């Protein structure tokens, strides 16, 4: 099979889903689809989280490769998943690893289709995996900046930029990023909102992890994201508990450049309600090694302002169509670079990480470091 890399990356969610399902069926795989119970896509299409299991179904090790947790970031993740199913190098490595791979496509299909990072309820899925029986931890830092980062008018007046500049001068850009992006449950009309109940995507993912992963001995997970870091570079961020053994294992699999949100080595802030909680809770006793692979697109400030503009748009639904389209296009560009060179860089690094994970899972099963 010829790997047609550029063609694997979609232009829309509907196209992404069509290509993913078609490629899976071409490979002889059954597609498990969870259709959204109440909403449709931007063009009236069905919205679904689709899953495909490849490799040895009863293997001791399972690798999960997920895309689209942050909606609009799904273009790159979907492209990598489709390309992998065409890639003979991946097929050969999978066959020799005696490992299973679960592709989870478009974890937030609403955001993917409607060009949102958040879901239909403005929830950031990767802040939604918390204990809802307990009161949420207050994010006082976000409360301080909420009306600055999500102003009442867009473009914001000069006074808004001055106020943000003054905040950065006092606290630094890193503190602003942490205040905004760590997650908050108080402002439903704000950025990085964690929600007040488990999102539909949350429940579907937990169920899939429990059914496919809980009987394994080892579980690996690579979650594909875009928007942070240097252009085209994939930062390897630990997606797991603050545990020295977990970090050591991730670095053994993926390299010493794996970063951590716990020690400030990552471009990511310290998150609350991150997705790894689903794997740890759904698969108790299973050795877990998780990685977020985050590909850079634009400068942090450009991505930040695209998110601010889009949140303002959601809060002002009567906005004229020209403004709406401009803001949506800006957000899409902030998380997806359509140039072939960027796609090639993204896929090359994603494929390498997948092969490294297969090697790590296989080595744990056989005591060998080769597959």
Helices and strands as residue ranges (DSSP letters): H 5-8, H 13-26, E 31-40, E 46-55, E 61-66, G 71-73, H 74-86, H 88-97, E 100-105, H 109-114, G 125-127, H 140-149, H 158-171, H 173-181, H 200-213, E 218-231, E 234-238, H 244-254, H 276-282, E 287-296, H 300-315, H 321-335, H 340-366
